[in-house]
Amino acid sequence: MKVEFEDLSRQMSELSRLPAGLRGSLGRQIALVQAAAKEEAPVRRFGSGGGELRQSILTQMETYSDRMVAICYTNKGYASYVEFGTGPNGEAHHAGISPDVQPVYKQRGWVIPADAMSVEAAQAYGFGIARDGDKVIGYYTRGQAARPFMYPALKNNEGEIIRRLSADLRKEVRKL
């Protein structure tokens, strides 16, 4: 059996319009992930300030010849410490992180220099206080438990994202 198609240029031209229509849908889906990540991102509970991590959660769209990519990210250097945890505490308490990531944790606690924060802030974080006589020389920590916010933002919305993208794709195909 032989099947031939003649002059599919019109149909191919129409299909080439699909990515433009789906770009908006993909943008809406990554905005959903961004909103969820901002909601999940922890905010400092004590002292002044806080919220920098939430404010740093951004999105980006990239279009290539064969695909579109939507990215939700943060440019804060400490974000991975929050997401995956640190030290022995992070290793012991890292439920909710991506199963595709296997962080390597420091096996012992460490001392944070005294000039990194006030004694009050260190106490609020639950750090031990290292002293040389009456002088505070640092703060002991065994790290922090993971507080995932990026991975759950995507994973918890995965079904809804697929449903919405599928519905938008059907709408775009009907327009052709």
C-alpha positions in Angstrom: 0.0 0.0 0.0 1.3 3.4 -0.9 0.1 6.7 0.5 1.1 10.0 -1.0 0.5 13.5 0.2 0.7 16.4 -2.2 1.4 20.0 -1.3 1.1 20.0 2.4 2.7 23.5 2.6 -0.6 25.1 3.7 -1.1 22.6 6.5 2.5 22.8 7.6 2.3 26.6 7.6 -0.8 26.4 9.9 0.9 23.9 12.2 3.9 26.3 12.5 1.6 28.8 14.2 0.9 26.4 17.1 4.0 27.4 19.1 3.0 31.1 19.1 -0.4 30.2 20.5 1.1 27.8 23.1 3.7 30.3 24.3 1.1 32.2 26.2 -0.2 29.0 27.8 3.3 27.9 28.8 3.8 31.4 30.3 0.6 31.0 32.4 1.7 27.6 33.6 5.2 28.8 34.8 3.5 31.7 36.5 1.4 29.1 38.4 4.7 27.5 39.5 6.2 30.8 40.4 3.2 31.8 42.6 3.3 28.4 44.4 7.1 28.7 45.0 6.6 32.2 46.4 3.9 30.9 48.7 6.1 28.0 49.9 9.4 29.9 50.3 10.1 30.5 53.9 10.4 34.0 55.3 12.6 34.9 58.2 10.5 34.7 61.4 12.6 37.0 63.6 14.4 40.2 63.4 13.8 42.8 60.7 13.7 42.1 57.0 12.8 38.9 55.3 11.0 38.1 52.1 14.1 38.5 49.8 14.0 34.9 48.8 10.3 35.1 47.7 10.9 38.3 45.8 13.8 36.7 44.0 11.7 33.9 42.4 11.5 34.7 38.7 10.5 33.1 35.5 12.0 33.0 32.0 10.8 31.7 28.7 13.1 30.4 26.0 12.1 29.4 22.5 14.2 27.1 20.3 13.5 25.7 16.9 12.2 22.4 18.3 10.9 23.4 21.7 9.9 26.0 24.2 11.2 26.0 27.8 9.7 27.7 30.8 12.0 28.2 33.8 11.2 29.2 37.4 14.3 30.1 39.3 15.9 32.3 42.0 19.1 34.1 41.8 19.8 34.0 45.5 22.9 32.1 46.3 21.5 30.7 49.5 18.4 29.3 47.9 19.8 25.8 47.5 20.7 25.7 51.2 17.1 26.4 52.0 15.7 23.9 49.4 18.0 21.0 50.4 19.1 21.9 53.9 22.7 21.9 55.2 25.0 19.8 57.4 23.9 16.9 59.6 20.5 18.5 60.1 19.8 18.8 56.4 20.9 15.2 55.8 18.6 14.0 58.6 15.6 16.1 57.6 15.3 16.6 53.8 11.8 15.2 53.0 10.2 16.9 50.0 13.3 17.6 47.9 13.5 16.3 44.4 14.2 12.6 44.2 16.5 13.4 41.2 18.9 15.3 43.4 21.2 13.7 45.9 22.9 16.4 47.9 26.2 15.7 49.7 26.0 17.1 53.2 28.8 18.2 55.5 29.0 15.6 58.3 29.9 17.8 61.2 28.7 21.1 62.6 30.6 24.3 62.2 31.1 27.7 63.8 29.7 30.9 62.2 31.9 34.0 62.9 30.6 36.3 65.6 30.4 39.3 63.2 28.0 37.5 60.9 25.0 38.3 63.2 23.9 39.5 66.5 23.7 37.3 69.6 19.9 37.8 69.6 19.6 36.6 66.0 21.8 33.5 66.7 19.7 32.7 69.7 16.5 33.0 67.6 17.9 30.6 65.1 18.8 28.2 67.9 22.6 28.4 67.4 24.9 27.7 70.3 27.1 30.6 71.4 30.9 30.1 71.4 32.7 32.3 73.9 36.2 33.1 74.8 35.6 34.3 78.4 33.0 37.0 78.1 33.7 37.7 74.4 31.4 36.0 71.8 33.6 34.5 69.1 31.0 32.6 67.1 27.9 30.5 66.9 27.7 26.7 66.7 25.4 25.1 64.2 24.8 21.7 62.7 23.1 23.1 59.7 19.4 23.5 58.9 16.7 21.1 57.8 15.6 21.3 54.2 12.6 23.6 53.5 11.8 22.8 49.9 9.8 25.4 48.0 10.9 25.1 44.3 10.4 21.4 43.7 7.1 21.2 45.5 5.8 24.2 43.5 6.3 22.2 40.3 5.5 18.7 41.6 2.3 19.7 43.4 1.0 21.5 40.3 2.1 19.0 37.7 -1.3 17.5 37.0 -3.0 20.9 36.7 -0.2 22.1 34.4 -0.6 19.1 32.1 -4.4 19.5 32.1 -4.2 23.2 31.2 -1.5 22.7 28.5 -3.6 19.9 26.9 -6.7 22.0 26.9 -4.9 25.0 25.4 -3.3 22.8 22.8 -6.8 21.5 21.8 -8.0 25.0 21.5 -5.1 26.0 19.3 -5.5 23.0 17.0 -9.2 23.8 16.6 -8.3 27.3 15.4 -6.3 25.9 12.5 
